[in-house]
Amino acid sequence: MEKAKEIARIFKKVFGKPPALFLFLSLIIISVLFRGGNIVGGGEAGAAFYSLKRMFEMSKDSWAEVFFGMPSGLTVAAAPMFALLAFLQGISIPGFILQALFFMGMAFLTLYSMYIFTSELFPEAPKKLWVFSSLFYLFNPYSIMNIWNRFLPNVNLFYSFLPLGLALFIRGLKLKDYRYSLLLAILTAIFSYAFAAPAQSLFFWFLILLTGLFQFVFVQRNIYVLKYFFLTILLWSIANFWWISQEIYYRFSGLFAEVSGSVFTASGNLETLRSLSESLGKISNILLLQHGTFYTTATSIPFRWPLFYSHPLSLILQWLVIILVLFIAIRKRNQVGIKFLLLLFVISVFFSKGTSEPLGELFYLAFKKISLLEFFRNPFEKLGPLIPLSISPLFGVAVYEIELGLGKIRRAFGTLTKVFFVFYLFIFMGFPFFTGLVFTSYNPPANNFEVGYQVKVPQYYQEADGWLSSVGDDFRFMSLPIGGEGIFYNWEKGYAGVEESAVLFSKPSFSYGTTALYFQDIINSLERLFIEHVDFYKIARLLNIRYILFRPDFDFRLSNMRDPATLEKLLEERVNTFEAKLFFAKKFDRLEFYEFSADTLLPKFFIGGQPIETNRIGDLEDIYWGKAERNDFLVLAGTDGLQGNVKTSLFHPSAIFKLKGPNALSYSNDSNIIPFVERTPTDRIYPLVLLREKLTKLLTLELSSKTEYELMILGKRVVEAKLAGETGDQEAVKKSLTLYRNALDGALDKIRLLSWQEGKRLWREDFVRTAFETHLILLNELEKSFAGDAQMVSFIDDTQRLIREKSSKLGIMPTHEVAVKDDFPIDDRVVYHFEVGTPGEYELVFPEKSWSTYFNLPSSMPIQINQEIKIKSFIFSDEGYPTLEKIYFDKGINEIGFNLTGSKNLVDFKDQISINNVGNPEGIKYSIKNFDPRVSYNVFFDYDVRSGLSPKVSLVQNTDKTIDGKVQRIYEETSPQDNYWFDFRSFSEQIAPAGYADFADLIITVEPWNDCEQLFSFNKSKCLDIGLREKFNRRSEAAIKNLKVEKALPREPFLRNTGSMNASKLPEIEMASTKISTTKYLVSIKGANGPFTLIFSELFNPGWKIYEGRENLSLPWATWGKKPLLGTKHYLVNGYANAWNIDKNGDYNLVVEYWPQRILSLGYLISGLFAVGGIVYLYLNRNGKRQ
């Protein structure tokens, strides 16, 4: 009894001073996290606290100097926080101390804000109820994974602030005091970093709206609620005007649609939603606040600690607690606070599960119709905070009610209740925090418990950045190797996360690929262009690249990057050579800098030479194909108003078709292509047929199944038309084919998306092609039914033409019918589809000097040019590339087709071989000669299984990585097994290697036949014992013959018309530019005596404006009120840059300014004055009457 009393006294003492308890817990958690004295980072969080000054520089203006430069958008919301942190780091406070204080503050705020929120809902309840609610808000499965393990500072801050913001809104409603609206607005500005993502702002205001509606419906039907709600929106908008204005500009500038359209599609958003809902949206997981996969599949995390929460006993305990919480809440549902929380909880479950059952169709429909919901493609992640927000106060209520009820039976029972829930929170839910396990992950080095999220950037990065900052301004550098957004550094503590060159260096660089507008196409080819073109400086000068950084301090296999040794060797070969014009500059430990010769460089502003038009402006290799001189530039074909004649016209194929033959079109009776049809459109109940189809499509959420269904419906429309044609029902034919036309785009969009998602040229290529070819065959037969009706024949022809034109853009089939003759059969026919913008004579150039290595090149051959067959000869261009004789093409769609025969075998294979798992356990290796990672390879062989299992084919590359002790091959498949086939059968596959590999080997193996699991079918786990399993190994043997590996296609050709190759004389203009800020440049023009093109090597954006004047235009307000220079056409050049046509003579000054900076400057002023005025007002009225 005395022990129980002592425990009770301890509880009273600890829980009686919540802020002290919260501060103590926060200190413990942060002490564990920062135990090594290093900053922490990795994953999506990166290493922001390494250089807070750089983070501030990238967020303070409306234009950020990263990559080519880019609009800051919502990033400016983080500027106030990074300004303070950068200042503190600038006065020599270490980054890890600042980061520790920041996260300690967030841990404390998480606890204390929930404490305030719960006390607002249940003001009469004892403090221990509020404290237990606070503890659960921190120590719960959602917080463990989605907040602290994911470790995104802005998400963490949003989660921490959310209860406090809602509590202030509720208090203002209850007290009818507008001051709380003002206080909330000021606090959102202070915590603006928490809103640095659209989903978080939308989520916050959705929650505020729900709270206001609840108050209006269930508490006080008073006009004050509406006035208070709209006042809160108004004050919030003013307090946060600086970053809201940037987001509004971005959304309505047209850039948002262009960027989101290049990265996301409506079908892609829906598929992402469906996929994530399927894996994360199970009701059982949501009720337990558990991430659907993290707690069940995290096997490579230290001690596999997440799996503890999916153990049956653990699940029983979690279910017991959540059932008790909900049971007590439902019993107490008449209390206003509990009713509000239960409403939030139900809404949170509905939204967090996404399209999962039950009622997933409602969410799907809302997502499809409301564009703003695209930010919630991952509903559990984006809307999930509402679950712990609503359940945490209910948890406190449950603890209090259980303690109260059991305490009436016996006082000790009440004490034991508190002990149980303290154990549940601090031990059961809290152990990942107090042990540091929550700060580990499945990627190395974070899967090492001793390292976790610790990051220690080597000193040589700071030295290298200091040197770069000292050698000048307004240049960029390129890193080698270049990879994707993720990287695995081999630093002392390691690092696995987003590539952070933008933070490590104060100069913009090209160090990794990302989906930034105009950037992706260029960055993805830079490394390849450097490898293939010794005169890479011709590309570098257009990108304002002055230095190349060689960095080998990372794991290239895990990072999906090229082996640094390959690039190091190449650099050694090129340095100090006349052709490369590249020189060694500086070395900092493992980092080496190389500099291009000064005479090769172009400044950020320069006078353009002759334009080279291309239909693929992001392909900078066109600089070589267009034979560009120093100041020449690339421009998109069709751009009007260019200064001077077009030097070269280049057109790349928009689609490529490979037809094996022997027929041009193939037909299929597959019911998934041409289904059985009973009704035609003139049937009375046909509308019901369409309704059923619509409902089936609506209820089919999985994208591939939906696409297959839509293709089947297209086939159904064609069959309907054919049936109607047989009876002469013209009306039904027209209705069916009109429905077909209307549905065609939607089906093709889904095929395009699936192809992109699966990384294939065309999703289910054979099936899709056969489906559309079958449609054309049926339409040809339909046309015969109306042979004497010119109007109907024309209508059917138009449908066929539409099918060919639209499907050709996806690479499904050519636009023109494929010609077939006795001397020109379809035999590995390849057809190139071009959309020519300028009529003229073109040569078809194959950019492959080693053509004869892969294919036989006949002197002449039949070629289909659109609908004609001509005999054409191959010649070689002056660069040494094979080309076809010049051909005249009109503007529009043009196609060239020929049989690609004579492909050479790229492996040494002569005779039939026998392979078995005893004599050849490692298999037989065949090296692919003249390996080209840019193209796919066709692999063929015949095999006969003599015993055991079929052969397994693997593509082994030097970039293959090892994960959990297993090597990951880019291709590894076992040939089909048939125990009742007693002769040779064929294997055929097209394999695409990793584009960054240096070599590839084809390895054929046979694995031992093993019947362990068959013999122990009652207990298959026995076969996990390797020793036991190996006892059941039996011999496998297969014969292999006719092995051939060949290039699937040559490198993609292009059409070239050298229209005006005479060098155009550059205008004799003196030009100098001065950088005023990241958003303003002063350009001085002297001696202009005619029109010229001014090129600005910064990311193209309509926000860049050009102004003229003779006064001092460097003043911040100098251009305010001025109109942009008249008659200046602003257009895209070089795949990313800005160009203006200037037609003004004489000497004058120009200012190139990113004008949204004006809005931001005004926003800083408005928000700053509002915050200061609001704070003064609240202070002066702190004890006044309710406002």
TORKOLTI-987972 format. One record per residue (C-alpha): x, y, z; residue number from 1. Coordinates in steps of 0.5 Angstrom, whole numbers, plus 500, padded with zeros to 3 digits. Each point is the difference from the previous one (the first is absolute). Example, Ala and Ser with C-alpha at 12.3 -4.5 7.8 and 13.67 -1.06 7.14 Angstrom:
residues 2
525,491,516,1
502,507,498,2
//
This chain:
residues 1187
500,500,500,1
506,505,502,2
503,498,493,3
493,502,496,4
500,507,504,5
507,501,499,6
499,499,492,7
494,504,501,8
504,506,503,9
505,499,494,10
495,501,495,11
497,506,503,12
507,503,501,13
502,499,492,14
493,501,497,15
499,506,504,16
505,504,496,17
499,498,493,18
504,505,497,19
506,498,504,20
498,492,498,21
500,502,493,22
506,504,500,23
504,494,503,24
497,495,495,25
502,504,494,26
507,501,503,27
501,493,501,28
498,498,493,29
504,506,497,30
506,497,504,31
499,493,497,32
500,503,493,33
506,505,500,34
504,495,505,35
506,500,495,36
500,508,499,37
498,500,493,38
495,503,496,39
494,495,498,40
497,499,493,41
499,495,494,42
494,498,496,43
496,506,498,44
502,504,505,45
507,501,497,46
506,503,504,47
496,507,501,48
504,502,506,49
507,499,497,50
499,507,497,51
494,504,503,52
503,506,496,53
499,496,494,54
493,498,502,55
499,508,501,56
502,502,493,57
496,495,497,58
494,502,503,59
500,507,501,60
499,503,493,61
494,498,495,62
506,497,496,63
505,495,502,64
507,498,497,65
500,493,500,66
501,496,493,67
498,505,495,68
496,504,505,69
493,499,502,70
494,504,503,71
500,499,507,72
492,499,501,73
498,498,507,74
508,499,502,75
500,507,502,76
495,498,506,77
506,497,503,78
504,507,499,79
499,503,507,80
502,494,504,81
506,499,496,82
502,507,501,83
500,499,507,84
504,494,500,85
505,502,495,86
501,506,504,87
502,496,506,88
504,495,496,89
504,506,498,90
502,502,507,91
503,493,501,92
495,496,503,93
501,493,497,94
494,497,495,95
499,494,504,96
499,505,506,97
495,504,496,98
496,493,498,99
500,497,507,100
497,507,502,101
495,500,494,102
498,493,501,103
499,500,508,104
496,506,499,105
495,496,495,106
500,494,505,107
498,505,505,108
495,503,496,109
497,494,498,110
499,498,507,111
498,507,503,112
495,502,494,113
496,493,501,114
500,502,507,115
497,507,498,116
495,497,495,117
497,494,505,118
500,506,506,119
496,504,495,120
495,494,498,121
499,498,508,122
502,506,504,123
497,496,506,124
504,494,500,125
506,499,504,126
507,501,497,127
502,493,500,128
495,499,494,129
503,506,496,130
507,497,502,131
498,493,497,132
497,503,494,133
506,503,499,134
505,494,501,135
496,496,495,136
500,505,495,137
508,500,500,138
500,492,501,139
496,497,495,140
501,496,494,141
498,505,495,142
505,505,504,143
505,495,500,144
501,498,493,145
497,506,496,146
502,506,504,147
507,498,504,148
502,494,496,149
499,504,493,150
503,506,503,151
498,506,496,152
501,506,504,153
494,504,497,154
495,494,501,155
502,499,507,156
499,507,501,157
493,500,497,158
498,494,504,159
503,503,506,160
496,507,499,161
494,497,498,162
496,499,507,163
503,507,502,164
497,503,494,165
493,497,500,166
500,501,508,167
501,508,499,168
494,499,495,169
495,497,504,170
502,504,506,171
498,506,496,172
494,497,498,173
498,498,507,174
502,507,503,175
497,504,494,176
507,504,500,177
503,502,493,178
507,501,504,179
501,492,499,180
499,501,492,181
505,505,500,182
505,496,505,183
499,494,495,184
502,504,494,185
506,502,503,186
502,493,503,187
499,497,493,188
505,505,497,189
505,499,505,190
499,492,499,191
499,502,492,192
505,494,499,193
495,495,502,194
496,503,494,195
505,499,495,196
496,495,496,197
493,501,497,198
498,493,503,199
501,503,507,200
497,507,499,201
494,496,497,202
499,495,506,203
501,506,505,204
494,504,497,205
496,494,499,206
500,498,507,207
499,508,502,208
494,499,495,209
497,494,504,210
501,503,506,211
496,506,499,212
495,496,497,213
499,495,506,214
500,506,504,215
494,504,496,216
496,493,500,217
501,497,506,218
502,506,505,219
498,507,498,220
496,502,494,221
503,507,500,222
502,504,494,223
506,501,505,224
503,494,498,225
500,501,492,226
503,507,502,227
505,497,504,228
502,495,495,229
500,505,494,230
504,505,504,231
505,494,502,232
501,499,492,233
501,507,499,234
505,501,506,235
504,494,498,236
500,502,492,237
503,507,503,238
505,497,505,239
503,495,495,240
499,504,493,241
507,500,498,242
500,492,499,243
493,500,498,244
501,505,495,245
505,496,497,246
496,494,499,247
494,503,497,248
505,503,495,249
503,493,499,250
493,497,499,251
497,505,495,252
506,502,496,253
499,493,496,254
507,497,502,255
496,496,505,256
496,497,495,257
506,499,496,258
504,497,505,259
495,495,503,260
498,498,493,261
507,498,499,262
501,496,506,263
493,498,502,264
493,498,496,265
493,499,502,266
501,493,499,267
506,500,504,268
498,503,506,269
494,495,500,270
504,494,499,271
505,503,506,272
494,501,504,273
497,493,499,274
507,497,501,275
502,503,506,276
493,499,503,277
500,493,499,278
507,499,504,279
498,506,505,280
493,500,501,281
498,494,503,282
495,502,506,283
503,495,505,284
507,504,499,285
496,507,500,286
497,498,506,287
507,498,503,288
503,506,497,289
505,496,497,290
503,501,493,291
498,494,496,292
507,498,498,293
505,503,505,294
498,495,505,295
499,494,496,296
506,500,495,297
506,504,504,298
504,494,500,299
507,504,499,300
499,505,505,301
504,499,507,302
498,494,504,303
494,500,495,304
496,504,506,305
494,502,496,306
498,493,499,307
499,500,508,308
494,504,499,309
497,495,495,310
501,494,505,311
494,497,502,312
500,501,507,313
502,507,498,314
494,501,496,315
496,497,505,316
502,506,505,317
499,505,495,318
493,498,498,319
498,499,507,320
502,508,501,321
497,502,494,322
493,497,502,323
500,502,507,324
501,507,497,325
495,500,495,326
495,496,505,327
501,506,505,328
499,505,495,329
494,497,497,330
497,500,507,331
502,507,502,332
498,502,493,333
495,505,502,334
505,505,503,335
502,505,495,336
507,499,500,337
500,493,499,338
494,501,494,339
505,504,497,340
506,495,500,341
496,494,498,342
498,504,494,343
507,502,498,344
502,493,501,345
495,497,496,346
502,505,494,347
507,499,501,348
499,492,499,349
496,502,494,350
505,504,497,351
506,497,502,352
498,493,497,353
499,503,493,354
497,496,495,355
500,494,505,356
493,496,502,357
495,502,503,358
498,506,496,359
506,501,496,360
497,502,494,361
497,506,503,362
507,502,501,363
502,498,493,364
495,504,497,365
502,506,504,366
507,500,498,367
498,499,493,368
496,506,500,369
503,505,505,370
507,502,497,371
503,503,507,372
499,492,502,373
506,499,496,374
505,502,506,375
497,494,504,376
502,494,495,377
503,497,506,378
494,501,505,379
503,496,506,380
506,505,500,381
497,506,499,382
493,500,503,383
503,495,506,384
501,505,505,385
493,501,501,386
500,493,503,387
504,501,506,388
498,507,501,389
493,497,501,390
501,494,504,391
506,503,505,392
495,504,504,393
495,494,500,394
506,496,502,395
500,504,506,396
493,500,502,397
500,492,499,398
506,500,505,399
496,505,505,400
494,496,500,401
503,493,501,402
504,503,505,403
494,503,503,404
496,494,500,405
505,495,502,406
502,504,506,407
493,500,503,408
500,493,500,409
507,500,503,410
505,506,501,411
506,496,498,412
496,498,493,413
500,507,498,414
508,501,502,415
501,493,496,416
496,503,494,417
505,506,500,418
506,495,500,419
497,496,494,420
499,506,496,421
507,503,502,422
503,494,498,423
496,500,493,424
502,507,499,425
507,500,502,426
503,493,499,427
495,497,495,428
499,506,495,429
506,504,503,430
506,495,499,431
502,502,493,432
501,507,503,433
504,499,506,434
504,494,497,435
501,504,493,436
497,495,496,437
495,505,497,438
506,503,497,439
502,494,496,440
498,498,493,441
501,495,495,442
505,503,495,443
507,500,502,444
503,503,504,445
494,502,504,446
499,492,501,447
506,500,504,448
497,502,507,449
507,503,502,450
499,505,495,451
493,501,498,452
498,507,497,453
507,503,502,454
503,504,495,455
508,502,500,456
501,504,494,457
508,500,498,458
504,506,501,459
502,500,493,460
493,502,498,461
501,506,504,462
507,502,497,463
497,498,493,464
494,505,501,465
505,505,502,466
504,500,494,467
494,500,495,468
497,506,504,469
507,504,499,470
501,498,492,471
494,505,498,472
493,500,499,473
494,498,495,474
503,493,498,475
498,493,501,476
503,494,501,477
499,493,498,478
501,494,504,479
502,493,498,480
497,495,501,481
493,502,499,482
495,496,503,483
492,501,502,484
498,504,506,485
502,494,505,486
508,499,502,487
504,496,505,488
506,504,502,489
506,496,503,490
501,505,505,491
503,498,507,492
492,500,503,493
498,498,493,494
494,504,497,495
493,497,496,496
495,505,498,497
499,505,495,498
506,503,496,499
502,506,504,500
505,504,495,501
495,506,500,502
502,500,508,503
507,498,500,504
502,505,495,505
498,508,499,506
501,499,493,507
494,497,495,508
502,493,497,509
498,495,496,510
501,494,505,511
493,496,499,512
494,499,496,513
493,502,502,514
494,502,497,515
501,507,501,516
497,504,493,517
504,499,494,518
506,498,505,519
498,492,499,520
502,499,493,521
506,504,500,522
503,497,506,523
498,493,499,524
505,500,493,525
506,505,503,526
504,494,503,527
499,496,493,528
502,506,496,529
506,501,504,530
502,493,499,531
499,500,492,532
502,507,498,533
507,502,502,534
498,507,498,535
495,500,505,536
502,508,502,537
495,501,494,538
494,498,505,539
503,503,506,540
501,507,497,541
492,500,499,542
499,497,507,543
505,506,503,544
504,494,503,545
507,502,502,546
502,494,504,547
499,493,500,548
501,496,507,549
502,493,500,550
497,497,507,551
501,493,501,552
498,500,508,553
494,496,499,554
497,493,499,555
499,500,492,556
496,493,500,557
495,502,506,558
500,507,497,559
498,498,493,560
506,503,497,561
506,499,495,562
506,497,503,563
504,506,502,564
507,497,497,565
497,500,493,566
499,507,500,567
507,501,504,568
503,497,494,569
497,504,495,570
502,506,504,571
507,498,500,572
500,499,492,573
497,507,499,574
503,505,505,575
505,504,496,576
498,498,493,577
498,505,495,578
494,497,498,579
497,500,507,580
502,506,502,581
500,498,507,582
505,501,506,583
501,498,507,584
498,505,505,585
500,498,507,586
500,494,504,587
497,500,507,588
501,493,503,589
495,495,496,590
498,506,496,591
503,502,493,592
498,506,496,593
501,501,493,594
499,507,496,595
499,501,493,596
504,505,496,597
498,507,501,598
499,501,492,599
495,495,500,600
495,503,505,601
494,504,499,602
498,505,505,603
493,500,503,604
497,505,496,605
503,500,492,606
498,502,493,607
497,494,496,608
503,498,494,609
496,495,495,610
494,496,502,611
499,493,499,612
493,497,500,613
498,493,503,614
494,497,503,615
504,497,506,616
503,507,503,617
502,496,506,618
505,496,496,619
506,504,501,620
504,495,495,621
496,504,495,622
506,505,500,623
504,495,497,624
495,497,495,625
499,507,498,626
507,502,499,627
500,506,505,628
505,505,501,629
501,504,506,630
494,504,501,631
495,496,496,632
494,498,504,633
495,495,500,634
492,502,499,635
494,496,500,636
498,499,493,637
494,504,498,638
502,506,504,639
498,506,497,640
504,507,499,641
507,497,500,642
506,505,499,643
504,498,494,644
499,493,495,645
499,493,504,646
507,497,499,647
498,493,500,648
493,496,501,649
500,494,504,650
494,495,501,651
500,494,505,652
495,494,499,653
494,501,505,654
499,493,499,655
504,493,498,656
497,494,498,657
503,493,499,658
496,495,496,659
502,493,499,660
495,498,495,661
498,496,496,662
493,504,499,663
499,508,501,664
494,499,505,665
499,494,505,666
493,498,502,667
498,496,506,668
493,497,503,669
502,501,507,670
494,502,504,671
504,506,503,672
501,503,493,673
493,498,497,674
495,498,505,675
493,497,498,676
495,506,499,677
492,499,500,678
498,507,500,679
501,506,495,680
499,507,501,681
493,500,497,682
498,495,505,683
495,503,505,684
504,497,506,685
507,503,497,686
500,505,506,687
500,495,505,688
506,497,497,689
504,506,500,690
498,501,507,691
502,493,502,692
507,502,497,693
500,506,503,694
499,497,507,695
505,495,499,696
505,505,498,697
499,504,506,698
500,494,504,699
507,497,497,700
505,504,504,701
507,496,498,702
503,504,494,703
502,494,496,704
493,497,501,705
496,506,498,706
505,501,494,707
498,493,497,708
493,501,501,709
500,507,496,710
504,496,495,711
495,495,500,712
494,505,499,713
503,503,494,714
500,493,497,715
493,500,502,716
498,506,496,717
504,498,494,718
496,493,500,719
493,504,501,720
502,504,494,721
502,494,496,722
493,496,502,723
496,507,499,724
504,500,493,725
498,493,498,726
492,502,501,727
501,507,497,728
499,504,506,729
504,506,499,730
497,504,506,731
503,494,504,732
507,500,497,733
501,508,501,734
498,499,507,735
504,495,502,736
506,503,496,737
499,507,503,738
500,496,507,739
506,497,498,740
504,506,498,741
497,504,507,742
503,494,504,743
507,499,496,744
504,506,503,745
498,497,507,746
503,493,499,747
506,503,496,748
502,504,506,749
499,494,505,750
505,496,495,751
505,506,500,752
500,500,508,753
501,493,501,754
505,500,495,755
504,505,504,756
498,497,507,757
503,493,497,758
506,504,497,759
498,496,493,760
500,503,493,761
493,498,500,762
495,496,505,763
498,493,498,764
503,502,493,765
497,494,496,766
494,500,503,767
499,507,499,768
502,500,493,769
496,494,498,770
494,503,503,771
500,507,496,772
502,496,494,773
494,495,501,774
496,507,500,775
503,502,493,776
499,493,497,777
492,500,502,778
500,507,498,779
502,498,493,780
495,495,500,781
495,505,502,782
502,505,495,783
498,494,495,784
493,500,502,785
499,507,498,786
504,500,493,787
495,504,497,788
499,505,505,789
505,506,500,790
498,503,506,791
500,494,504,792
507,498,497,793
503,507,502,794
497,499,507,795
504,493,501,796
506,503,497,797
500,505,504,798
500,496,506,799
505,495,498,800
505,506,498,801
498,503,507,802
502,493,503,803
507,500,496,804
502,507,502,805
498,500,507,806
503,493,501,807
506,502,496,808
503,505,506,809
500,494,505,810
504,496,495,811
494,495,499,812
500,500,493,813
502,504,494,814
495,506,497,815
501,497,493,816
499,493,498,817
506,496,500,818
502,498,492,819
501,493,499,820
503,497,493,821
503,494,498,822
507,503,500,823
498,504,506,824
497,496,505,825
499,502,508,826
506,497,503,827
502,503,506,828
497,507,497,829
502,506,504,830
496,506,499,831
502,507,502,832
494,505,501,833
502,507,499,834
496,507,501,835
504,505,496,836
499,507,501,837
503,503,494,838
500,497,493,839
506,499,496,840
505,495,499,841
503,495,505,842
505,495,502,843
499,495,504,844
506,499,505,845
501,494,504,846
505,503,506,847
504,493,501,848
507,500,497,849
500,493,502,850
494,498,495,851
504,494,497,852
501,497,507,853
493,499,501,854
497,499,493,855
502,499,493,856
499,506,496,857
498,499,493,858
502,505,494,859
492,501,498,860
494,497,503,861
492,501,499,862
497,505,504,863
493,502,502,864
499,508,500,865
493,501,502,866
496,496,495,867
506,500,495,868
505,494,499,869
507,503,497,870
507,497,500,871
505,504,504,872
507,500,501,873
504,501,507,874
505,505,500,875
505,502,505,876
499,508,503,877
507,504,501,878
499,498,507,879
501,493,498,880
492,498,502,881
496,495,495,882
495,504,497,883
495,499,494,884
500,505,494,885
496,506,501,886
492,499,500,887
495,506,499,888
495,500,505,889
494,505,501,890
498,503,506,891
496,495,505,892
500,492,501,893
505,497,496,894
503,492,501,895
506,496,498,896
500,493,500,897
505,494,498,898
502,493,502,899
505,500,505,900
504,494,498,901
506,497,501,902
501,501,508,903
507,498,502,904
500,495,506,905
504,504,506,906
502,493,504,907
505,495,498,908
496,494,499,909
501,494,495,910
497,493,502,911
495,497,504,912
502,500,507,913
498,496,506,914
499,503,507,915
499,497,507,916
500,502,507,917
505,495,502,918
506,502,495,919
497,507,499,920
498,503,507,921
501,507,498,922
497,499,493,923
504,502,493,924
501,507,499,925
500,504,493,926
503,507,500,927
496,505,495,928
505,503,496,929
500,507,498,930
495,501,506,931
495,506,499,932
496,502,506,933
495,505,496,934
497,494,497,935
496,494,501,936
502,493,498,937
497,494,497,938
502,493,503,939
498,494,496,940
502,492,501,941
497,493,500,942
500,496,506,943
499,493,502,944
499,498,507,945
503,493,501,946
498,500,507,947
498,504,506,948
499,508,499,949
500,504,494,950
506,505,499,951
500,507,503,952
502,506,496,953
504,506,504,954
502,506,498,955
506,502,504,956
503,507,500,957
506,503,504,958
494,505,503,959
496,494,503,960
499,501,508,961
499,496,506,962
494,501,504,963
500,495,507,964
505,496,497,965
497,499,493,966
502,502,494,967
495,504,496,968
500,499,493,969
497,505,495,970
497,493,496,971
500,493,503,972
495,495,497,973
499,493,500,974
498,497,493,975
493,497,500,976
500,493,503,977
496,494,496,978
501,493,503,979
496,497,494,980
504,503,495,981
506,496,497,982
503,504,495,983
503,507,499,984
496,506,501,985
502,507,499,986
501,506,505,987
500,507,498,988
500,507,504,989
502,507,499,990
504,502,506,991
501,508,501,992
507,501,504,993
501,505,505,994
502,506,497,995
506,502,504,996
503,493,499,997
507,499,497,998
500,493,498,999
495,494,500,1000
500,493,500,1001
495,495,499,1002
500,494,504,1003
496,493,499,1004
499,496,506,1005
496,494,503,1006
498,499,507,1007
500,493,503,1008
493,497,500,1009
498,500,508,1010
493,496,502,1011
501,502,508,1012
494,504,500,1013
496,495,497,1014
502,494,505,1015
499,505,506,1016
494,503,497,1017
497,499,507,1018
506,504,503,1019
503,504,494,1020
504,505,505,1021
505,494,501,1022
503,501,494,1023
502,507,502,1024
506,496,503,1025
505,500,495,1026
503,494,502,1027
494,496,500,1028
498,503,493,1029
506,499,496,1030
500,492,502,1031
494,500,495,1032
504,504,494,1033
499,496,494,1034
504,501,493,1035
497,505,495,1036
503,499,493,1037
498,504,493,1038
503,501,493,1039
500,507,497,1040
501,501,493,1041
499,506,495,1042
502,505,505,1043
500,507,498,1044
500,507,503,1045
499,506,495,1046
498,507,501,1047
492,501,499,1048
501,507,496,1049
505,504,498,1050
501,507,504,1051
494,505,498,1052
501,503,494,1053
498,507,498,1054
498,505,494,1055
505,505,499,1056
499,506,495,1057
506,505,499,1058
497,506,498,1059
504,506,501,1060
507,497,502,1061
504,506,498,1062
503,503,507,1063
495,506,502,1064
504,506,502,1065
499,502,507,1066
498,507,502,1067
506,504,502,1068
497,502,506,1069
503,501,507,1070
496,497,506,1071
502,500,507,1072
495,497,506,1073
500,501,507,1074
497,496,505,1075
496,504,505,1076
496,494,503,1077
498,493,499,1078
494,504,497,1079
503,506,496,1080
505,501,495,1081
503,506,497,1082
502,500,493,1083
504,505,496,1084
499,500,492,1085
505,505,496,1086
500,501,493,1087
494,496,498,1088
498,501,492,1089
495,495,499,1090
496,495,503,1091
503,494,504,1092
498,494,505,1093
502,501,507,1094
501,493,503,1095
499,500,508,1096
503,493,503,1097
495,499,505,1098
493,496,500,1099
495,502,496,1100
494,504,503,1101
495,505,498,1102
502,503,507,1103
506,503,497,1104
499,507,497,1105
504,504,496,1106
500,508,501,1107
504,506,497,1108
503,506,503,1109
506,505,501,1110
499,501,507,1111
503,496,506,1112
496,494,499,1113
503,496,505,1114
496,503,506,1115
495,495,502,1116
494,505,498,1117
503,502,494,1118
495,496,495,1119
494,501,504,1120
495,503,496,1121
504,499,494,1122
497,496,494,1123
504,494,497,1124
504,502,494,1125
495,500,494,1126
501,495,494,1127
504,495,504,1128
498,493,498,1129
502,496,506,1130
501,492,498,1131
504,494,502,1132
507,498,498,1133
505,495,501,1134
495,495,504,1135
499,505,506,1136
502,507,499,1137
497,507,498,1138
501,504,494,1139
497,506,498,1140
500,504,493,1141
503,507,501,1142
499,505,494,1143
503,506,503,1144
506,504,498,1145
505,504,504,1146
503,500,507,1147
495,498,506,1148
499,496,506,1149
495,494,501,1150
498,497,506,1151
498,493,500,1152
495,499,506,1153
496,494,503,1154
494,504,502,1155
497,496,505,1156
505,502,505,1157
497,506,500,1158
493,497,503,1159
505,496,505,1160
503,507,502,1161
493,503,501,1162
498,493,503,1163
506,501,505,1164
498,507,502,1165
493,498,501,1166
501,494,504,1167
505,503,504,1168
496,506,502,1169
494,496,501,1170
504,496,505,1171
503,505,504,1172
494,504,500,1173
496,494,502,1174
505,498,506,1175
499,508,502,1176
493,499,500,1177
499,494,504,1178
505,502,505,1179
497,507,501,1180
493,496,501,1181
502,494,503,1182
496,502,506,1183
494,503,497,1184
493,498,498,1185
499,495,495,1186
500,503,493,1187
//
